């Protein structure tokens, strides 16, 4: 079974600072994908970034990067130069290569950016 | 805009009733997933369809059922509704089931059971 753990229920950061959202995972799959989603207060789920278990480079998408440490089973999201619009819930999720093809989500971290 | 369309956006109904939630996946996506998001349970996977066939089942109650039609749109039917069924229901789609294929979510249907 796959499990995602996000240990930070809430985080408060000053605008323009960088922020790291923690995510650890557990799986017996050798091949898997890790994803981050953003859910603003309006409710929609927005895909941010993907990291494959065999990818040697950390994924980056604009201001988002993923700090992937396979041996520690962690996939932390780093947001550089935070903006007020980054205030939202952030979910880490994973998808295995075998069996059910669903995404398994963590409980999320609520990020608040202060001006 | 993810390209996934869910209707209706809001639904208010009474206990014991039945409702149908509708989802149109992104063009070209064959897989449709349904998720339930509640405050106490987080995002829970309900069921997945791939090109019209049920592919995986999660924590879906027997009172709930779903199907995917030949045009690939999907419907989630919720019956004998209880107060605890109040939640945000998401539909998501992806091209297939590959591990590197993200799910693209619709804006959700917020169901309130009174």
gemmi code that builds the backbone of each chain (N, CA, C; Angstrom):
import gemmi

chains = {
    "A": [
        ("UNK", (0.842, -1.197, 0.000), (0.000, 0.000, 0.000), (0.875, 1.244, 0.000)),
        ("UNK", (0.346, 2.293, -0.563), (1.093, 3.539, -0.638), (0.553, 4.515, 0.393)),
        ("UNK", (1.460, 5.303, 0.946), (1.048, 6.276, 1.947), (1.854, 7.555, 1.788)),
        ("UNK", (1.166, 8.665, 1.929), (1.798, 9.989, 1.875), (1.585, 10.673, 3.215)),
        ("UNK", (2.651, 11.256, 3.737), (2.556, 11.964, 5.012), (3.009, 13.398, 4.843)),
        ("UNK", (2.142, 14.316, 5.196), (2.491, 15.731, 5.229), (2.335, 16.179, 6.677)),
        ("UNK", (3.429, 16.509, 7.309), (3.429, 16.733, 8.754), (3.129, 18.168, 9.160)),
        ("UNK", (3.045, 19.062, 8.197), (2.808, 20.479, 8.516), (1.365, 20.829, 8.181)),
        ("UNK", (0.490, 20.897, 9.174), (-0.905, 21.249, 8.873), (-1.021, 22.672, 8.331)),
        ("UNK", (-0.174, 23.583, 8.858), (-0.235, 24.960, 8.417), (1.143, 25.605, 8.453)),
        ("UNK", (1.350, 26.544, 7.516), (2.604, 27.289, 7.493), (2.309, 28.745, 7.165)),
        ("UNK", (3.067, 29.635, 7.821), (2.922, 31.065, 7.588), (4.275, 31.600, 7.130)),
        ("UNK", (4.274, 32.321, 5.999), (5.525, 32.787, 5.397), (5.336, 34.231, 4.942)),
        ("UNK", (6.400, 34.998, 5.047), (6.372, 36.365, 4.537), (6.513, 36.358, 3.020)),
        ("UNK", (5.793, 37.278, 2.403), (5.869, 37.430, 0.953), (7.323, 37.585, 0.519)),
        ("UNK", (7.659, 36.971, -0.618), (8.977, 37.004, -1.258), (9.963, 36.025, -0.636)),
        ("UNK", (9.611, 35.418, 0.482), (10.492, 34.404, 1.046), (10.277, 33.070, 0.325)),
        ("UNK", (11.275, 32.204, 0.404), (11.125, 30.847, -0.108), (10.471, 29.987, 0.973)),
        ("UNK", (9.742, 28.980, 0.548), (9.064, 28.102, 1.513), (9.220, 26.652, 1.057)),
        ("UNK", (9.401, 25.782, 2.020), (9.506, 24.347, 1.746), (8.361, 23.623, 2.428)),
        ("UNK", (7.608, 22.869, 1.646), (6.514, 22.064, 2.174), (6.970, 20.607, 2.182)),
        ("UNK", (6.843, 19.969, 3.327), (7.390, 18.624, 3.497), (6.425, 17.537, 3.034)),
        ("UNK", (7.003, 16.484, 2.508), (6.232, 15.312, 2.077), (7.117, 14.080, 2.188)),
        ("UNK", (6.659, 13.098, 2.926), (7.331, 11.805, 2.926), (6.345, 10.760, 2.432)),
        ("UNK", (6.886, 9.697, 1.883), (6.014, 8.698, 1.283), (6.501, 7.298, 1.630)),
        ("UNK", (5.615, 6.363, 1.451), (5.956, 4.968, 1.700), (5.327, 4.131, 0.595)),
        ("UNK", (6.126, 3.290, -0.019), (5.631, 2.413, -1.064), (6.585, 1.247, -1.241)),
        ("UNK", (6.056, 0.132, -1.713), (6.908, -1.011, -2.048), (7.190, -1.054, -3.549)),
        ("UNK", (6.567, -0.143, -4.292), (6.834, -0.080, -5.728), (8.238, 0.444, -5.983)),
        ("UNK", (8.884, -0.085, -7.022), (10.190, 0.433, -7.434), (10.021, 1.633, -8.360)),
        ("UNK", (8.930, 1.625, -9.091), (8.656, 2.688, -10.048), (7.388, 3.416, -9.606)),
        ("UNK", (7.491, 4.711, -9.444), (6.335, 5.475, -8.972), (6.522, 6.945, -9.363)),
        ("UNK", (5.431, 7.660, -9.276), (5.468, 9.085, -9.574), (4.993, 9.882, -8.378)),
        ("UNK", (5.556, 11.048, -8.203), (5.188, 11.939, -7.104), (4.683, 13.245, -7.689)),
        ("UNK", (3.625, 13.755, -7.134), (2.957, 14.935, -7.670), (2.656, 15.913, -6.538)),
        ("UNK", (2.589, 17.185, -6.907), (2.100, 18.215, -5.989), (0.936, 18.944, -6.666)),
        ("UNK", (-0.086, 19.180, -5.845), (-1.262, 19.913, -6.298), (-1.505, 21.085, -5.361)),
        ("UNK", (-2.097, 22.141, -5.932), (-2.473, 23.331, -5.162), (-3.991, 23.447, -5.184)),
        ("UNK", (-4.573, 23.709, -4.020), (-6.013, 23.926, -3.944), (-6.281, 25.285, -3.313)),
        ("UNK", (-6.565, 26.302, -4.115), (-6.900, 27.618, -3.550), (-8.247, 27.560, -2.844)),
        ("UNK", (-8.603, 28.660, -2.213), (-9.869, 28.698, -1.466), (-11.068, 28.515, -2.377)),
        ("UNK", (-10.910, 28.769, -3.654), (-12.009, 28.565, -4.603), (-12.302, 27.079, -4.832)),
        ("UNK", (-11.387, 26.210, -4.450), (-11.685, 24.777, -4.439), (-11.069, 23.917, -5.525)),
        ("UNK", (-10.663, 24.502, -6.634), (-10.151, 23.639, -7.704), (-8.798, 23.045, -7.340)),
        ("UNK", (-8.461, 21.920, -7.941), (-7.182, 21.241, -7.725), (-6.302, 21.494, -8.939)),
        ("UNK", (-5.159, 22.125, -8.703), (-4.272, 22.535, -9.787), (-2.986, 21.732, -9.715)),
        ("UNK", (-2.659, 21.024, -10.783), (-1.422, 20.252, -10.854), (-0.222, 21.196, -10.963)),
        ("UNK", (0.793, 20.977, -10.102), (1.953, 21.863, -10.090), (3.198, 21.231, -10.702)),
        ("UNK", (3.539, 20.030, -10.238), (4.848, 19.495, -10.597), (4.864, 17.989, -10.404)),
        ("UNK", (5.697, 17.312, -11.184), (5.822, 15.854, -11.157), (7.297, 15.454, -11.032)),
        ("UNK", (7.515, 14.365, -10.265), (8.856, 13.787, -10.154), (8.738, 12.276, -10.280)),
        ("UNK", (9.483, 11.683, -11.184), (9.494, 10.234, -11.331), (10.546, 9.615, -10.427)),
        ("UNK", (10.299, 8.398, -9.994), (11.210, 7.753, -9.046), (12.577, 7.481, -9.665)),
        ("UNK", (12.639, 7.389, -10.988), (13.924, 7.126, -11.637), (14.587, 8.393, -12.178)),
        ("UNK", (13.929, 9.529, -11.983), (14.500, 10.786, -12.463), (15.691, 11.156, -11.592)),
        ("UNK", (16.806, 11.439, -12.227), (18.006, 11.779, -11.467), (18.045, 13.250, -11.089)),
        ("UNK", (17.396, 14.057, -11.893), (17.362, 15.493, -11.613), (16.086, 15.837, -10.862)),
        ("UNK", (16.193, 16.814, -9.966), (14.998, 17.319, -9.303), (14.147, 18.086, -10.309)),
        ("UNK", (12.842, 17.884, -10.249), (11.941, 18.563, -11.167), (11.814, 20.044, -10.813)),
        ("UNK", (11.666, 20.866, -11.858), (11.413, 22.294, -11.653), (10.340, 22.734, -12.640)),
        ("UNK", (9.482, 23.646, -12.157), (8.455, 24.260, -12.996), (8.298, 25.697, -12.532)),
        ("UNK", (8.984, 26.596, -13.222), (8.904, 27.999, -12.822), (9.420, 28.203, -11.416)),
        ("UNK", (8.568, 28.762, -10.531), (8.984, 29.001, -9.144), (8.894, 27.762, -8.259)),
        ("UNK", (8.401, 26.668, -8.825), (8.261, 25.429, -8.059), (9.410, 24.482, -8.373)),
        ("UNK", (9.947, 23.884, -7.356), (10.923, 22.821, -7.543), (10.642, 21.735, -6.514)),
        ("UNK", (11.108, 20.552, -6.840), (10.849, 19.419, -5.969), (12.193, 18.907, -5.472)),
        ("UNK", (12.359, 18.888, -4.169), (13.576, 18.375, -3.552), (13.357, 16.901, -3.272)),
        ("UNK", (13.840, 16.061, -4.187), (13.568, 14.623, -4.142), (14.763, 13.904, -3.528)),
        ("UNK", (14.507, 13.243, -2.399), (15.544, 12.452, -1.735), (15.009, 11.034, -1.600)),
        ("UNK", (15.383, 10.215, -2.577), (14.783, 8.875, -2.698), (15.102, 7.997, -1.499)),
        ("UNK", (16.336, 8.041, -1.021), (16.722, 7.187, 0.100), (15.946, 7.542, 1.364)),
        ("UNK", (15.602, 8.798, 1.509), (14.835, 9.238, 2.673), (13.337, 9.194, 2.407)),
        ("UNK", (12.962, 8.840, 1.170), (11.557, 8.798, 0.762), (10.879, 10.135, 1.065)),
        ("UNK", (11.521, 11.184, 0.600), (10.908, 12.501, 0.760), (10.861, 13.228, -0.572)),
        ("UNK", (9.849, 14.063, -0.726), (9.620, 14.803, -1.966), (9.069, 16.174, -1.605)),
        ("UNK", (9.925, 17.007, -1.095), (9.491, 18.309, -0.595), (9.316, 19.317, -1.722)),
        ("UNK", (8.281, 20.106, -1.632), (8.024, 21.163, -2.611), (8.662, 22.453, -2.126)),
        ("UNK", (9.414, 23.096, -3.006), (10.019, 24.380, -2.688), (9.400, 25.433, -3.603)),
        ("UNK", (8.881, 26.478, -2.969), (8.342, 27.609, -3.718), (9.277, 28.783, -3.490)),
        ("UNK", (9.854, 29.278, -4.550), (10.770, 30.415, -4.406), (9.992, 31.719, -4.527)),
        ("UNK", (10.500, 32.754, -3.876), (9.917, 34.101, -3.997), (8.397, 34.051, -3.890)),
        ("UNK", (7.908, 33.650, -2.729), (6.465, 33.423, -2.556), (5.675, 34.710, -2.816)),
        ("UNK", (4.441, 34.490, -3.299), (3.528, 35.583, -3.627), (2.234, 35.385, -2.858)),
        ("UNK", (1.473, 36.465, -2.715), (0.212, 36.364, -1.976), (-0.706, 35.306, -2.592)),
        ("UNK", (-0.647, 35.178, -3.911), (-1.483, 34.201, -4.606), (-1.092, 32.756, -4.353)),
        ("UNK", (0.023, 32.556, -3.671), (0.433, 31.193, -3.330), (-0.310, 30.664, -2.104)),
        ("UNK", (-1.038, 31.527, -1.420), (-1.817, 31.079, -0.264), (-2.858, 30.063, -0.717)),
        ("UNK", (-2.784, 28.867, -0.181), (-3.655, 27.773, -0.620), (-3.324, 26.526, 0.191)),
        ("UNK", (-4.112, 25.457, -0.037), (-3.757, 24.127, 0.458), (-2.879, 23.462, -0.589)),
        ("UNK", (-1.861, 22.748, -0.122), (-0.957, 22.039, -1.026), (-0.973, 20.563, -0.659)),
        ("UNK", (-1.173, 19.741, -1.677), (-1.243, 18.304, -1.481), (-0.116, 17.606, -2.225)),
        ("UNK", (0.512, 16.701, -1.523), (1.484, 15.802, -2.119), (0.749, 14.505, -2.451)),
        ("UNK", (1.083, 13.888, -3.565), (0.396, 12.665, -3.970), (1.369, 11.745, -4.688)),
        ("UNK", (1.044, 10.459, -4.696), (1.879, 9.534, -5.439), (1.040, 8.529, -6.209)),
        ("UNK", (1.683, 7.967, -7.209), (1.021, 7.006, -8.075), (2.012, 5.903, -8.367)),
        ("UNK", (1.613, 4.656, -8.090), (2.490, 3.536, -8.337), (2.428, 3.097, -9.778)),
        ("UNK", (3.296, 2.161, -10.095), (3.357, 1.675, -11.471), (2.482, 0.455, -11.673)),
        ("UNK", (2.092, -0.177, -10.569), (1.360, -1.420, -10.697), (0.050, -1.332, -9.938)),
        ("UNK", (-0.838, -2.221, -10.288), (-2.107, -2.297, -9.573), (-2.962, -1.072, -9.852)),
        ("UNK", (-3.656, -0.609, -8.853), (-4.543, 0.530, -9.028), (-3.778, 1.746, -9.485)),
        ("UNK", (-4.391, 2.501, -10.346), (-3.691, 3.619, -10.961), (-4.077, 4.944, -10.334)),
        ("UNK", (-4.666, 4.866, -9.174), (-5.143, 6.085, -8.549), (-3.986, 6.870, -7.955)),
        ("UNK", (-4.249, 8.146, -7.715), (-3.345, 8.980, -6.937), (-3.731, 8.851, -5.475)),
        ("UNK", (-2.723, 8.661, -4.634), (-2.923, 8.647, -3.197), (-2.435, 9.983, -2.651)),
        ("UNK", (-3.267, 10.652, -1.889), (-2.954, 11.999, -1.423), (-2.584, 12.018, 0.054)),
        ("UNK", (-1.758, 12.996, 0.406), (-1.527, 13.308, 1.801), (-2.645, 14.191, 2.330)),
        ("UNK", (-2.546, 14.576, 3.601), (-3.602, 15.351, 4.229), (-3.520, 16.833, 3.883)),
        ("UNK", (-2.419, 17.261, 3.315), (-2.294, 18.639, 2.868), (-1.650, 19.561, 3.884)),
        ("UNK", (-1.106, 20.660, 3.374), (-0.537, 21.739, 4.189), (-1.177, 23.038, 3.749)),
        ("UNK", (-1.714, 23.766, 4.716), (-2.294, 25.074, 4.387), (-1.209, 26.128, 4.483)),
        ("UNK", (-0.892, 26.750, 3.369), (0.132, 27.780, 3.306), (-0.508, 29.152, 3.255)),
        ("UNK", (-0.064, 30.016, 4.138), (-0.540, 31.403, 4.160), (0.646, 32.324, 3.943)),
        ("UNK", (0.532, 33.174, 2.945), (1.596, 34.140, 2.650), (1.165, 35.489, 3.218)),
        ("UNK", (1.980, 36.038, 4.080), (1.681, 37.326, 4.695), (2.380, 38.462, 3.948)),
        ("UNK", (1.672, 39.590, 3.768), (2.292, 40.721, 3.051), (3.358, 41.402, 3.892)),
    ],
    "B": [
        ("UNK", (-7.575, 26.580, -16.639), (-8.673, 25.652, -16.931), (-8.095, 24.272, -17.248)),
        ("UNK", (-8.518, 23.267, -16.451), (-7.959, 21.916, -16.613), (-8.532, 21.207, -17.828)),
        ("UNK", (-9.676, 21.645, -18.328), (-10.330, 20.951, -19.429), (-11.324, 19.901, -18.975)),
        ("UNK", (-11.390, 19.658, -17.670), (-12.359, 18.706, -17.122), (-13.572, 19.505, -16.641)),
        ("UNK", (-14.742, 19.087, -17.086), (-15.971, 19.815, -16.757), (-16.843, 18.991, -15.844)),
        ("UNK", (-17.230, 19.603, -14.730), (-18.129, 18.931, -13.790), (-19.394, 19.761, -13.609)),
        ("UNK", (-20.510, 19.063, -13.599), (-21.784, 19.723, -13.326), (-22.623, 18.861, -12.391)),
        ("UNK", (-23.445, 19.446, -11.519), (-23.507, 20.883, -11.272), (-22.360, 21.324, -10.364)),
        ("UNK", (-22.232, 22.595, -10.162), (-21.191, 23.108, -9.276), (-21.592, 22.940, -7.811)),
        ("UNK", (-22.862, 23.175, -7.536), (-23.404, 23.027, -6.185), (-24.669, 22.189, -6.249)),
        ("UNK", (-24.897, 21.440, -5.193), (-26.089, 20.611, -5.115), (-26.513, 20.557, -3.656)),
        ("UNK", (-27.762, 20.931, -3.398), (-28.305, 20.843, -2.044), (-29.510, 19.931, -2.110)),
        ("UNK", (-29.516, 18.913, -1.259), (-30.599, 17.951, -1.289), (-30.858, 17.427, 0.116)),
        ("UNK", (-31.896, 16.651, 0.253), (-32.285, 16.154, 1.572), (-31.820, 14.717, 1.768)),
        ("UNK", (-31.775, 14.315, 3.027), (-31.408, 12.931, 3.325), (-32.392, 11.982, 2.653)),
        ("UNK", (-31.852, 10.862, 2.215), (-32.668, 9.837, 1.571), (-32.811, 10.012, 0.073)),
        ("UNK", (-32.411, 11.144, -0.441), (-32.559, 11.421, -1.866), (-31.431, 10.806, -2.684)),
        ("UNK", (-31.581, 10.915, -4.001), (-30.573, 10.418, -4.950), (-30.170, 11.560, -5.860)),
        ("UNK", (-28.855, 11.640, -6.136), (-28.358, 12.667, -7.044), (-27.380, 12.053, -8.039)),
        ("UNK", (-27.202, 12.765, -9.138), (-26.245, 12.339, -10.165), (-25.286, 13.475, -10.461)),
        ("UNK", (-24.012, 13.167, -10.373), (-22.961, 14.127, -10.696), (-22.372, 13.745, -12.039)),
        ("UNK", (-22.088, 14.748, -12.850), (-21.643, 14.484, -14.210), (-20.245, 15.044, -14.442)),
        ("UNK", (-19.501, 14.347, -15.287), (-18.123, 14.741, -15.557), (-17.799, 14.516, -17.031)),
        ("UNK", (-17.214, 15.511, -17.660), (-16.670, 15.359, -19.010), (-15.160, 15.488, -18.936)),
        ("UNK", (-14.430, 14.453, -19.314), (-12.957, 14.495, -19.198), (-12.342, 15.408, -20.251)),
        ("UNK", (-11.049, 15.647, -20.088), (-10.302, 16.393, -21.097), (-10.331, 15.633, -22.403)),
        ("UNK", (-10.289, 16.372, -23.491), (-10.272, 15.736, -24.797), (-9.064, 14.808, -24.904)),
        ("UNK", (-9.309, 13.570, -25.276), (-8.230, 12.601, -25.441), (-7.941, 11.753, -24.223)),
        ("UNK", (-8.461, 12.146, -23.061), (-8.232, 11.354, -21.848), (-9.213, 10.202, -21.780)),
        ("UNK", (-8.700, 9.007, -21.532), (-9.550, 7.820, -21.484), (-9.911, 7.409, -20.064)),
        ("UNK", (-9.107, 7.857, -19.101), (-9.345, 7.469, -17.711), (-10.091, 8.563, -16.972)),
        ("UNK", (-11.079, 8.149, -16.190), (-11.813, 9.063, -15.332), (-11.768, 8.528, -13.904)),
        ("UNK", (-11.522, 9.421, -12.973), (-11.445, 9.069, -11.563), (-12.431, 9.932, -10.788)),
        ("UNK", (-13.001, 9.352, -9.746), (-13.853, 10.125, -8.843), (-13.218, 10.119, -7.450)),
        ("UNK", (-13.184, 11.310, -6.855), (-12.663, 11.485, -5.509), (-13.690, 12.228, -4.665)),
        ("UNK", (-13.662, 11.924, -3.368), (-14.484, 12.632, -2.403), (-13.553, 13.377, -1.461)),
        ("UNK", (-13.831, 14.661, -1.247), (-13.020, 15.432, -0.305), (-13.908, 15.938, 0.828)),
        ("UNK", (-13.617, 15.473, 2.029), (-14.318, 15.962, 3.209), (-13.283, 16.418, 4.219)),
        ("UNK", (-13.736, 17.218, 5.187), (-12.799, 17.801, 6.142), (-12.109, 16.730, 6.976)),
        ("UNK", (-12.867, 15.691, 7.360), (-12.273, 14.698, 8.256), (-11.542, 13.576, 7.526)),
        ("UNK", (-11.906, 13.313, 6.269), (-11.300, 12.186, 5.554), (-10.293, 12.601, 4.499)),
        ("UNK", (-10.190, 13.880, 4.201), (-9.273, 14.302, 3.157), (-9.764, 13.869, 1.790)),
        ("UNK", (-8.836, 13.679, 0.868), (-9.171, 13.278, -0.503), (-9.171, 11.765, -0.600)),
        ("UNK", (-10.348, 11.198, -0.808), (-10.492, 9.757, -0.860), (-10.851, 9.318, -2.272)),
        ("UNK", (-10.120, 8.355, -2.773), (-10.392, 7.788, -4.082), (-11.637, 6.926, -4.022)),
        ("UNK", (-12.535, 7.127, -4.973), (-13.760, 6.339, -5.008), (-13.696, 5.254, -6.075)),
        ("UNK", (-13.467, 5.656, -7.326), (-13.540, 4.687, -8.410), (-12.858, 5.248, -9.655)),
        ("UNK", (-12.367, 4.336, -10.496), (-11.738, 4.720, -11.754), (-12.347, 3.942, -12.909)),
        ("UNK", (-12.536, 4.627, -14.025), (-12.944, 3.994, -15.271), (-11.904, 4.284, -16.336)),
        ("UNK", (-11.723, 3.302, -17.199), (-10.820, 3.469, -18.332), (-11.557, 3.018, -19.585)),
        ("UNK", (-11.793, 3.940, -20.468), (-12.432, 3.663, -21.752), (-13.709, 2.843, -21.581)),
        ("UNK", (-14.480, 3.226, -20.605), (-15.785, 2.615, -20.412), (-15.841, 1.455, -19.427)),
        ("UNK", (-14.678, 0.989, -19.005), (-14.677, -0.159, -18.088), (-14.166, 0.255, -16.710)),
        ("UNK", (-14.759, -0.323, -15.687), (-14.294, -0.068, -14.337), (-12.897, -0.651, -14.183)),
        ("UNK", (-11.978, 0.151, -13.678), (-10.585, -0.296, -13.563), (-10.159, -0.492, -12.112)),
        ("UNK", (-10.612, 0.359, -11.222), (-10.211, 0.240, -9.820), (-11.291, 0.830, -8.936)),
        ("UNK", (-11.411, 0.238, -7.756), (-12.398, 0.706, -6.792), (-11.689, 1.066, -5.507)),
        ("UNK", (-12.111, 2.146, -4.915), (-11.547, 2.552, -3.632), (-12.586, 2.454, -2.557)),
        ("UNK", (-12.657, 3.492, -1.736), (-13.587, 3.484, -0.605), (-14.981, 3.926, -1.012)),
        ("UNK", (-15.522, 3.308, -2.011), (-16.835, 3.715, -2.494), (-17.927, 2.912, -1.792)),
        ("UNK", (-18.912, 3.625, -1.263), (-20.002, 2.976, -0.563), (-20.900, 2.234, -1.548)),
        ("UNK", (-21.618, 1.239, -1.037), (-22.530, 0.476, -1.902), (-23.670, 1.349, -2.408)),
        ("UNK", (-23.986, 2.428, -1.678), (-25.046, 3.347, -2.097), (-24.589, 4.224, -3.281)),
        ("UNK", (-23.307, 4.174, -3.585), (-22.768, 4.977, -4.678), (-22.457, 4.071, -5.865)),
        ("UNK", (-22.666, 4.593, -7.049), (-22.287, 3.859, -8.248), (-21.850, 4.842, -9.319)),
        ("UNK", (-21.141, 4.339, -10.282), (-20.655, 5.210, -11.357), (-20.641, 4.441, -12.658)),
        ("UNK", (-20.543, 5.180, -13.740), (-20.347, 4.556, -15.043), (-19.675, 5.550, -15.978)),
        ("UNK", (-19.034, 5.001, -16.995), (-18.440, 5.830, -18.037), (-19.089, 5.428, -19.360)),
        ("UNK", (-19.556, 6.402, -20.075), (-20.321, 6.173, -21.293), (-19.403, 6.111, -22.517)),
        ("UNK", (-19.940, 5.644, -23.660), (-19.108, 5.550, -24.877), (-18.458, 6.858, -25.287)),
        ("UNK", (-19.094, 7.990, -24.966), (-18.454, 9.264, -25.328), (-17.442, 9.699, -24.257)),
        ("UNK", (-17.196, 8.831, -23.298), (-16.198, 8.961, -22.229), (-16.636, 9.853, -21.070)),
        ("UNK", (-17.795, 10.488, -21.163), (-18.224, 11.218, -19.980), (-18.632, 10.211, -18.902)),
        ("UNK", (-18.632, 10.671, -17.668), (-18.898, 9.765, -16.558), (-19.938, 10.386, -15.638)),
        ("UNK", (-20.657, 9.527, -14.951), (-21.629, 9.963, -13.966), (-21.405, 9.199, -12.665)),
        ("UNK", (-21.546, 9.927, -11.569), (-21.476, 9.325, -10.239), (-22.850, 9.463, -9.612)),
        ("UNK", (-23.454, 8.340, -9.266), (-24.775, 8.329, -8.677), (-24.670, 8.064, -7.181)),
        ("UNK", (-25.286, 8.936, -6.406), (-25.275, 8.810, -4.946), (-26.723, 8.652, -4.488)),
        ("UNK", (-27.018, 7.570, -3.793), (-28.404, 7.325, -3.393), (-28.514, 7.186, -1.880)),
        ("UNK", (-29.760, 7.218, -1.410), (-30.051, 7.123, 0.030), (-29.106, 8.028, 0.818)),
        ("UNK", (-29.055, 9.272, 0.398), (-28.047, 10.196, 0.922), (-28.184, 10.401, 2.422)),
        ("UNK", (-27.022, 10.512, 3.056), (-26.938, 10.768, 4.488), (-26.197, 12.084, 4.694)),
        ("UNK", (-26.333, 12.634, 5.912), (-25.673, 13.905, 6.214), (-24.166, 13.806, 5.976)),
        ("UNK", (-23.612, 12.651, 6.297), (-22.169, 12.453, 6.163), (-21.669, 12.390, 4.730)),
        ("UNK", (-22.585, 12.359, 3.783), (-22.174, 12.352, 2.368), (-21.880, 13.767, 1.867)),
        ("UNK", (-22.176, 14.760, 2.682), (-21.861, 16.135, 2.302), (-20.356, 16.269, 2.124)),
        ("UNK", (-19.953, 16.722, 0.949), (-18.521, 16.775, 0.630), (-18.359, 17.447, -0.724)),
        ("UNK", (-17.098, 17.634, -1.083), (-16.746, 18.109, -2.423), (-16.354, 16.886, -3.234)),
        ("UNK", (-17.032, 16.658, -4.338), (-16.767, 15.497, -5.180), (-16.034, 15.960, -6.438)),
        ("UNK", (-14.871, 15.381, -6.627), (-14.048, 15.718, -7.779), (-14.058, 14.598, -8.798)),
        ("UNK", (-14.071, 15.015, -10.044), (-13.767, 14.138, -11.145), (-12.400, 14.550, -11.681)),
        ("UNK", (-11.617, 13.579, -12.077), (-10.315, 13.857, -12.672), (-10.136, 12.953, -13.880)),
        ("UNK", (-9.303, 13.372, -14.800), (-9.034, 12.517, -15.953), (-7.542, 12.499, -16.259)),
        ("UNK", (-7.134, 11.463, -16.930), (-5.755, 11.356, -17.401), (-5.760, 10.560, -18.701)),
        ("UNK", (-4.651, 10.671, -19.413), (-4.544, 9.967, -20.683), (-4.647, 8.469, -20.449)),
        ("UNK", (-3.910, 7.976, -19.459), (-3.933, 6.558, -19.130), (-3.585, 6.377, -17.681)),
        ("UNK", (-2.953, 5.251, -17.373), (-2.616, 4.979, -15.981), (-1.146, 4.993, -15.698)),
        ("UNK", (-0.361, 5.548, -16.591), (1.086, 5.555, -16.389), (1.441, 6.383, -15.170)),
        ("UNK", (2.518, 5.978, -14.510), (2.889, 6.622, -13.252), (3.250, 8.083, -13.440)),
        ("UNK", (3.651, 8.474, -14.654), (4.057, 9.856, -14.869), (2.940, 10.716, -15.434)),
        ("UNK", (1.747, 10.168, -15.468), (0.619, 10.899, -16.049), (-0.187, 11.570, -14.942)),
        ("UNK", (-0.155, 12.896, -14.861), (-0.904, 13.557, -13.790), (-2.401, 13.446, -14.019)),
        ("UNK", (-3.146, 13.530, -12.936), (-4.586, 13.640, -13.024), (-4.934, 15.118, -13.126)),
        ("UNK", (-5.854, 15.419, -14.019), (-6.334, 16.783, -14.172), (-7.747, 16.831, -13.612)),
        ("UNK", (-7.942, 17.714, -12.653), (-9.181, 17.741, -11.894), (-10.157, 18.788, -12.428)),
        ("UNK", (-11.437, 18.439, -12.339), (-12.470, 19.425, -12.545), (-12.600, 20.308, -11.322)),
        ("UNK", (-13.520, 21.264, -11.382), (-13.683, 22.202, -10.270), (-14.501, 21.642, -9.121)),
        ("UNK", (-15.041, 20.437, -9.310), (-15.747, 19.782, -8.219), (-17.225, 20.120, -8.164)),
        ("UNK", (-17.962, 19.234, -7.533), (-19.372, 19.464, -7.203), (-19.479, 19.453, -5.686)),
        ("UNK", (-19.944, 20.552, -5.153), (-20.113, 20.607, -3.694), (-21.518, 20.135, -3.355)),
        ("UNK", (-21.586, 19.007, -2.659), (-22.859, 18.407, -2.273), (-23.149, 18.704, -0.808)),
        ("UNK", (-24.308, 19.244, -0.571), (-24.770, 19.483, 0.802), (-26.042, 18.696, 1.013)),
        ("UNK", (-26.015, 17.814, 1.992), (-27.182, 17.006, 2.343), (-27.764, 17.560, 3.635)),
        ("UNK", (-29.026, 17.945, 3.609), (-29.646, 18.568, 4.798), (-30.704, 17.659, 5.415)),
    ],
}
model = gemmi.Model(1)
for chain_id, residues in chains.items():
    chain = gemmi.Chain(chain_id)
    for i, (resn, *xyz) in enumerate(residues, 1):
        res = gemmi.Residue()
        res.name, res.seqid = resn, gemmi.SeqId(i, " ")
        for name, pos in zip(("N", "CA", "C"), xyz):
            atom = gemmi.Atom()
            atom.name, atom.element = name, gemmi.Element(name[0])
            atom.pos, atom.b_iso = gemmi.Position(*pos), 0.0
            res.add_atom(atom)
        chain.add_residue(res)
    model.add_chain(chain)
structure = gemmi.Structure()
structure.add_model(model)
structure.setup_entities()
